[in-house]
Amino acid sequence: MRSRVAKNLEWLFSPKAPVVSSMAAFARTAAAKDKHELPAGFSGHDYAVYLLHIGAEIEHLLMVQYLYAAYSLGGPQVPRARQADVRRWQEVILGIAKEEMAHLITVENVLRLIGGPLNLDRNDYPWDAPFYPFEFALEPLSRASLARYVVTESPEKWPKDVTADEKKEIYDLALAGQSMPVKRVGVLYSLMIDVIGNEKLLSDAVFQPDTLPYQASWDEWGRAYRQGERGATLSPESKTPDLLIMTAYSRDSAVTALEAVAEQGEAADIDPDIDELSHFRRFLQIYREFPKEGDGWSPTIELAPNPRTQGGEGDIPGTSYIANDRTRRWAELFNLRYRMLLVYLSHAFRISGADSRQEDAAARGMIVHRTFGEMYNLRAIGRILVKLPLGPSPDGPRAGPPFEMPYSITLPAAERDCWRLHLDLLDASITLNGRIATHADATEKDYLKGLAVLDRETIAAIRTILGIGGAALGPSAMRGAI
């Protein structure tokens, strides 16, 4: 978390206070804070926006870490008898990552409702993040990382089937190598809900129901998922994500949306056999099944931690520079498509999805479609990267998807220029695509060829929207915002 963001939470994390000694102390301090007292320089509305920004950043960070952990699973070293288990773990964690993206979208909807700027930003490697649950790391899945995920998503009161010994083991593993206690995300959501639900801090006038057409809805973003099921692509035993993409039109609906997000993460699921499992319960199940040291096998490939494309060897401690030229080109393409996803997602909140001109509805539909397309591209390129070497030698650790943030994801002020930004990114991708194809194998070339075709089709569609190759951009879309 950026220092300019974290500095306003010093009352929770002052080294002079006992709040960093344990999770219980952290929770007590947050709960004891006068709910009507605001940090200096904040109004109630501004403080709500601030907390939602932190929530969005945490959902974003958790999503990419869970994706990296899922990509690390598998490989020829997995015994045949355990391959189905490893595939199931991968699908479960990928599902949780998708649900984290839905949480991110829901937080953005609440920001849109109360007139706050959206936040899709994050740091690349925020090693010391005061409100972040644990030190950010892109790393292969392990019992230690699973323990951190379990604690992060845990409820205040753990279910009875978790013994005291098991809980202590999980906490001890979670804290290993960490410079601060591992924190529950639920603490932040409780504070957000308290602030947004407090009429003394936020007046009813803050909530703008006319932003509803600009918010992301489940009908648009939850497609291909049947609510209540978690059916999967790789394992018939796993089920598809239950995407909680919730719109908000009032104080009560905003609180309900945030409560639902918090519950999906940390609900204790007191009955361990029920179908609707929280993130806490699903990570706990994998933790219990995951091999211990000395079991004689590993479910993960040798994936480099915290891969990066910028700088050189040893420039940033704790990271892994991708020194292999061919691999680095793929990683740069991954970063570019990651930026494209964030820009498409941000742009979707600028165009109305209901009661608007046909041209605007078509433009928003294309943006939503391309956002989904980039999700699939990231998975496809990620699967390629985990097979490619980190260094010049073909042996040694594999590279993974770097998820490096771009220099900016801020959209231009004018709607026309937002579309031109998409054209710039598509043009850059086609150029990079050609460089990679020179040294790609047959399977990689097939993917790159298909990607280039889709990019050119998108360029043609945007040119039509801009009126360069067809009809001009609709008046409502040109306004771009209320």
C-alpha positions in Angstrom: 0.0 0.0 0.0 1.4 3.4 -0.9 2.8 5.4 2.0 0.6 8.4 1.1 -2.4 6.1 1.6 -1.2 4.2 4.7 -0.1 7.3 6.7 -3.7 8.1 7.6 -4.1 4.8 9.5 -1.3 5.5 12.0 -3.9 5.5 14.8 -4.3 1.8 14.2 -0.6 0.9 13.8 1.4 3.3 15.9 4.5 1.5 17.4 3.7 3.3 20.7 0.4 1.4 20.9 0.0 -2.3 21.6 -2.0 -2.9 18.5 0.7 -4.7 16.5 1.2 -7.3 19.1 -1.6 -9.6 18.0 -4.6 -9.9 15.8 -6.9 -9.6 18.9 -5.3 -6.3 19.9 -5.7 -5.0 16.3 -9.4 -5.9 16.4 -10.0 -4.4 19.8 -8.3 -1.2 18.9 -10.4 -0.8 15.7 -13.6 -1.6 17.6 -12.7 0.8 20.5 -12.1 3.7 18.2 -14.9 6.3 18.5 -16.9 5.6 15.3 -17.8 9.4 15.1 -14.2 10.5 15.4 -12.5 11.1 12.0 -8.8 11.5 11.3 -7.6 15.0 10.8 -8.3 16.4 7.3 -11.2 14.1 6.6 -15.0 14.6 6.3 -17.2 11.5 6.7 -17.7 11.2 3.0 -14.0 11.5 2.2 -13.1 9.0 4.9 -15.6 6.5 3.4 -14.0 7.0 -0.1 -10.5 6.5 1.5 -11.5 3.2 3.2 -13.2 1.9 0.0 -9.9 2.7 -1.9 -8.0 0.6 0.6 -10.6 -2.2 0.3 -10.3 -2.1 -3.5 -6.5 -2.2 -3.3 -6.6 -5.2 -1.0 -9.0 -7.1 -3.2 -6.8 -6.4 -6.2 -3.6 -7.6 -4.4 -5.3 -10.7 -3.1 -6.6 -11.5 -6.5 -3.2 -11.5 -8.2 -1.5 -13.4 -5.4 -4.1 -16.1 -5.6 -3.8 -16.3 -9.3 0.0 -16.7 -9.1 -0.4 -19.4 -6.4 -2.9 -21.3 -8.7 -0.6 -21.0 -11.7 2.2 -22.6 -9.6 0.3 -25.9 -9.2 0.9 -28.9 -11.3 3.8 -30.2 -13.3 5.4 -33.6 -14.1 6.6 -34.1 -10.6 3.1 -34.6 -9.2 2.4 -38.3 -8.6 -0.3 -39.7 -10.8 -2.4 -40.6 -7.7 -2.4 -37.0 -6.6 -2.9 -35.2 -10.0 -6.7 -35.0 -9.6 -6.3 -33.4 -6.1 -3.8 -30.8 -7.5 -6.1 -29.9 -10.4 -9.0 -29.5 -7.9 -6.9 -27.2 -5.7 -5.9 -25.1 -8.7 -9.5 -24.7 -9.8 -10.7 -23.8 -6.3 -8.0 -21.1 -6.0 -8.7 -19.8 -9.5 -12.3 -19.6 -8.5 -11.5 -17.6 -5.3 -9.4 -15.2 -7.4 -12.3 -14.6 -9.7 -14.5 -14.0 -6.7 -11.9 -11.5 -5.5 -12.2 -9.7 -8.8 -16.0 -9.6 -8.2 -15.4 -8.1 -4.8 -13.2 -5.5 -6.4 -16.0 -4.6 -8.9 -18.5 -4.4 -6.0 -16.3 -2.0 -4.1 -16.0 0.1 -7.3 -19.8 0.1 -7.5 -20.1 1.6 -4.0 -17.4 4.2 -4.9 -19.5 5.1 -8.0 -22.6 5.3 -5.8 -21.1 7.8 -3.4 -19.3 9.9 -6.0 -15.8 8.8 -5.2 -13.1 8.2 -7.8 -12.5 4.6 -8.7 -9.4 2.8 -7.6 -7.8 0.0 -9.6 -4.3 0.9 -8.5 -1.9 -1.0 -6.3 1.9 -1.2 -5.6 4.0 -3.9 -7.2 5.8 -5.0 -4.1 4.5 -3.2 -0.9 6.6 -5.1 1.5 5.4 -3.0 4.5 1.7 -2.3 4.1 0.0 -1.3 7.4 -3.6 -2.3 6.5 -2.6 -5.0 4.2 -3.2 -8.5 5.6 0.4 -9.7 5.0 3.5 -8.9 3.1 2.7 -9.0 -0.6 4.4 -11.7 -2.5 3.9 -13.5 -5.8 5.1 -17.0 -4.8 4.4 -20.7 -5.4 1.7 -22.2 -3.2 3.0 -23.6 0.1 1.7 -24.5 3.5 3.0 -21.2 4.8 1.2 -19.1 2.1 -1.9 -21.2 2.6 -1.8 -20.5 6.3 -1.6 -16.7 5.6 -4.6 -17.0 3.2 -6.6 -18.9 5.9 -5.9 -16.3 8.6 -6.5 -13.4 6.2 -10.0 -14.8 5.2 -10.8 -16.1 8.7 -13.8 -15.0 10.8 -13.4 -13.4 14.2 -14.6 -16.6 15.8 -13.2 -19.8 14.2 -15.5 -22.8 13.7 -15.5 -25.6 16.3 -14.0 -28.2 14.0 -10.7 -26.3 14.1 -8.9 -27.4 17.2 -6.8 -25.1 19.3 -3.7 -27.0 18.2 -4.5 -26.7 14.5 -5.3 -23.0 14.9 -2.0 -22.4 16.6 -0.1 -24.3 13.9 -1.8 -22.2 11.2 -1.0 -18.9 13.0 2.6 -20.0 13.6 3.1 -20.8 9.9 1.3 -17.7 8.8 3.6 -15.5 10.9 6.8 -17.2 9.8 9.0 -14.7 8.0 6.5 -11.8 8.4 7.5 -8.5 9.9 4.0 -7.8 11.1 1.0 -9.8 12.3 -1.2 -11.3 9.6 -4.5 -9.4 9.7 -8.1 -10.3 8.9 -9.7 -8.5 6.0 -12.9 -8.6 7.9 -11.6 -5.9 10.3 -11.4 -3.4 7.4 -14.8 -4.4 6.1 -16.3 -3.9 9.5 -14.9 -0.4 9.7 -16.1 0.4 6.1 -19.6 -0.8 6.9 -19.7 1.2 10.2 -18.7 4.4 8.4 -21.0 4.0 5.4 -23.9 3.0 7.6 -23.5 5.9 9.9 -25.9 8.8 9.1 -23.9 11.2 11.3 -20.9 10.7 9.0 -22.6 10.4 5.6 -25.8 12.1 4.8 -28.4 10.5 2.6 -27.6 13.0 -0.1 -24.2 11.4 -0.7 -25.9 8.3 -2.2 -26.6 8.8 -5.9 -29.1 6.2 -7.2 -28.8 7.7 -10.7 -25.3 6.1 -10.9 -26.9 2.7 -11.1 -26.7 2.5 -15.0 -23.0 3.1 -14.8 -22.3 0.4 -12.3 -21.2 -3.1 -13.2 -24.1 -5.6 -12.8 -24.2 -9.4 -12.3 -26.2 -9.6 -15.6 -23.2 -8.2 -17.5 -20.3 -9.4 -15.5 -21.5 -12.7 -14.0 -22.3 -14.3 -17.3 -21.0 -17.8 -17.9 -21.5 -18.4 -14.2 -24.7 -19.9 -12.8 -25.2 -18.4 -9.4 -24.9 -21.0 -6.6 -22.7 -23.4 -8.6 -19.0 -23.5 -8.9 -18.7 -26.1 -11.8 -15.1 -26.0 -13.3 -13.1 -26.7 -16.4 -10.3 -28.9 -15.2 -11.9 -30.9 -12.4 -15.4 -32.3 -12.2 -15.3 -32.3 -8.4 -14.8 -28.6 -8.2 -17.5 -25.9 -8.8 -17.5 -22.6 -10.5 -17.1 -19.3 -8.7 -20.1 -17.7 -7.2 -19.5 -14.1 -8.3 -20.9 -11.5 -5.9 -21.2 -8.5 -8.3 -23.6 -6.3 -6.5 -25.0 -3.0 -7.5 -25.9 -0.3 -4.9 -28.5 2.5 -5.1 -28.8 3.5 -1.4 -27.1 3.4 2.0 -28.8 0.1 2.9 -27.9 -1.6 -0.4 -24.3 -0.4 -0.1 -24.0 -1.9 3.3 -25.7 -5.1 2.2 -23.2 -5.4 -0.7 -20.2 -4.9 1.5 -21.6 -7.4 4.1 -22.1 -10.0 1.4 -18.5 -9.6 0.2 -17.2 -9.9 3.8 -19.3 -12.9 4.4 -18.1 -14.7 1.3 -14.5 -14.2 2.5 -14.7 -15.0 6.1 -18.0 -16.8 6.9 -17.1 -19.6 9.3 -19.5 -22.2 7.7 -20.0 -23.8 11.1 -21.3 -26.9 9.3 -18.2 -28.1 7.3 -20.4 -30.2 5.0 -22.5 -27.4 3.6 -22.1 -26.6 -0.1 -21.7 -22.8 0.1 -18.1 -22.5 1.3 -16.4 -19.3 2.2 -12.8 -18.4 1.1 -11.7 -19.2 4.6 -13.3 -22.7 4.5 -12.0 -23.5 1.0 -8.4 -22.5 1.9 -8.6 -24.4 5.1 -9.6 -27.5 3.2 -6.7 -27.2 0.8 -4.3 -26.5 3.8 -5.5 -29.8 5.4 -4.9 -31.8 2.3 -1.6 -30.1 1.2 1.6 -32.2 1.6 3.9 -31.5 4.5 7.6 -31.4 4.3 8.9 -34.9 4.2 5.9 -36.3 2.4 8.1 -36.9 -0.6 6.4 -34.9 -3.3 5.6 -31.4 -4.3 2.4 -30.1 -5.9 4.1 -27.0 -7.4 6.6 -26.4 -10.1 9.8 -24.5 -9.4 8.4 -21.1 -10.0 10.4 -17.9 -9.3 9.0 -15.6 -6.6 8.1 -12.0 -7.5 9.2 -12.0 -11.2 9.9 -8.7 -12.9 10.8 -7.4 -16.3 12.4 -4.1 -15.3 15.9 -3.4 -14.1 18.5 -6.1 -13.9 19.9 -8.8 -11.7 19.9 -8.0 -8.0 18.4 -4.5 -8.4 15.4 -5.2 -6.1 15.9 -7.6 -3.2 13.3 -10.3 -2.9 12.4 -10.2 -6.6 13.4 -12.4 -9.5 14.6 -10.6 -12.7 13.5 -12.4 -15.9 16.9 -12.6 -17.6 15.8 -14.8 -20.5 15.1 -12.6 -23.4 12.4 -14.7 -24.9 10.6 -15.2 -21.6 10.9 -11.5 -20.8 9.0 -10.7 -24.1 6.2 -12.9 -23.0 6.2 -11.3 -19.6 6.0 -7.9 -21.2 3.0 -9.0 -23.2 1.4 -10.3 -20.0 2.0 -6.9 -18.3 0.5 -5.1 -21.4 -2.6 -7.3 -21.4 -3.0 -6.8 -17.7 -2.9 -3.0 -18.2 -5.5 -3.4 -21.0 -7.8 -5.3 -18.6 -7.6 -2.6 -16.0 -8.2 0.2 -18.5 -11.2 -1.7 -20.0 -12.6 -2.3 -16.6 -12.2 1.4 -15.6 -13.7 2.6 -18.8 -16.8 0.4 -18.3 -17.8 2.6 -15.4 -17.8 5.7 -17.7 -20.5 4.5 -20.1 -24.1 4.0 -19.1 -25.5 0.4 -19.4 -29.2 1.2 -19.3 -31.6 3.8 -20.7 -29.0 5.1 -23.1 -28.5 5.4 -26.8 -28.0 2.3 -28.9 -24.5 3.4 -29.8 -23.6 3.7 -26.1 -25.0 0.3 -25.2 -23.0 -1.3 -28.0 -19.8 0.6 -26.8 -20.3 -0.6 -23.2 -21.0 -4.1 -24.4 -17.8 -4.2 -26.4 -15.8 -2.9 -23.3 -17.3 -5.6 -21.1 -16.6 -8.2 -23.7 -13.0 -7.1 -24.1 -12.5 -7.2 -20.3 -13.5 -10.8 -20.2 -11.2 -11.4 -23.2 -8.3 -10.0 -21.3 -9.0 -12.3 -18.3 -8.7 -15.3 -20.7 -5.5 -13.8 -22.2 -3.9 -13.5 -18.9 -4.6 -17.1 -18.1 -3.3 -18.2 -21.5 -0.1 -16.2 -21.3 0.4 -17.1 -17.6 0.3 -20.8 -18.6 3.0 -20.2 -21.1 5.2 -18.2 -18.7 5.2 -20.9 -16.0 6.8 -23.2 -18.6 9.5 -20.8 -19.7 12.9 -20.4 -18.0 13.7 -17.4 -15.8 17.3 -17.2 -16.8 19.4 -17.8 -20.0 19.7 -21.5 -19.2 16.8 -23.7 -20.0 17.2 -25.3 -16.6 16.4 -23.8 -13.2 13.3 -22.0 -12.0 10.5 -21.1 -14.3 9.3 -17.5 -14.7 5.7 -16.7 -13.7 3.3 -13.9 -14.6 4.8 -10.6 -13.2 1.6 -8.6 -12.8 3.7 -5.4 -12.9 1.6 -2.3 -12.7 1.8 0.2 -15.6 3.0 3.8 -15.1 -0.6 4.9 -15.0 -4.1 3.5 -15.3 -5.8 6.9 -15.2 -8.2 7.5 -18.0 -8.1 10.7 -20.1 -10.7 13.3 -19.4 -12.3 13.2 -22.8 -14.3 10.1 -23.8 -12.8 10.1 -27.3 -9.3 10.0 -25.8 -10.2 7.0 -23.8 -10.9 5.1 -27.0 -7.6 6.4 -28.4 -5.8 5.0 -25.4 -7.3 1.5 -26.2 -6.0 1.9 -29.7 -2.5 2.8 -28.4 -2.4 -0.3 -26.2 -3.7 -2.6 -29.0 -1.1 -1.2 -31.4 1.6 -1.8 -28.9 0.4 -5.4 -28.4 0.4 -6.1 -32.1 4.0 -4.8 -32.3 5.2 -6.9 -29.3 3.2 -9.9 -30.7 5.3 -9.8 -33.9 8.6 -9.7 -31.9 7.6 -12.7 -29.8 6.4 -14.7 -32.8 9.9 -14.7 -34.3 11.1 -17.1 -31.6 7.8 -18.8 -30.7 7.0 -22.5 -31.1 4.1 -23.8 -33.2 1.6 -23.7 -30.3 2.6 -20.3 -29.2 2.4 -19.0 -32.8 -1.2 -20.3 -33.1 -2.1 -18.3 -29.9 -0.3 -15.2 -31.1 -2.0 -15.4 -34.5 -5.4 -15.6 -32.9 -4.6 -12.8 -30.5 -3.5 -10.5 -33.4 -6.7 -11.3 -35.3 -8.9 -10.3 -32.3 -6.8 -7.2 -31.7 -7.3 -6.0 -35.3 -11.0 -6.7 -35.0 -11.2 -4.6 -31.9 -9.2 -1.8 -33.6 -11.7 -1.8 -36.4 -14.6 -1.7 -33.9 -13.1 1.2 -32.0 -12.4 3.1 -35.2 -16.1 2.7 -36.1 -17.1 4.0 -32.6 -14.8 7.1 -33.1 -16.2 7.7 -36.6 -12.9 7.0 -38.2 -14.2 4.0 -40.1 -18.0 4.4 -39.7 -20.6 5.8 -37.4 -19.5 8.4 -34.9 -19.4 8.0 -31.1 -22.8 8.5 -29.5 -23.5 11.8 -27.7 -24.1 10.1 -24.3 -20.9 8.0 -24.6 -19.0 11.2 -25.6 -20.1 12.8 -22.3 -18.8 9.6 -20.6 -20.1 10.4 -17.1 -23.0 11.9 -15.3 
